[in-house]
Amino acid sequence: MATIETTYLGGLRTEATHLQSGTKIITDAPVDNNGKGEAFSPTDLLAASLGSCMMTIMGIAANTNGIDIDNTKCSITKIMAANPRRVAEVVVNFKFPKQYTDKEQKILEHAALTCPVHISLGEDVKKTVDFGW
């Protein structure tokens, strides 16, 4: 069974619908690739998926180990390459709201670096992660 249904709306814009929840995401081509840049681009979503996945898996590990990571943030930078046009690198910088023990840091790092999106991105996509410890 499908998870997502995507419709091309014209003008380099798509609408993806998450079938279980009905939630919709609009994408636009970026301005450097003939688009308007009025919404996330598909490659922006790839980069956002990495950060969200890392924090989700860290949240699971945090819940299991009694670690509070509420209000943790990460900033994500997507770096494109040409010929062929592709995501060459995703840089993730975490900002934690508090200090953690060495053991807690190791738990959180392991969770983030073993999230499904991180593991699914091929070795040709550089993943630079700064936990800010």
Beta strands, then each sheet from edge to edge (+ up, - down):
strand 1: 4-10
strand 2: 13-18
strand 3: 24-28
strand 4: 73-81
strand 5: 86-95
strand 6: 126-130
sheet 1: 1+ 2- 3+
sheet 2: 4+ 5- 6-
end
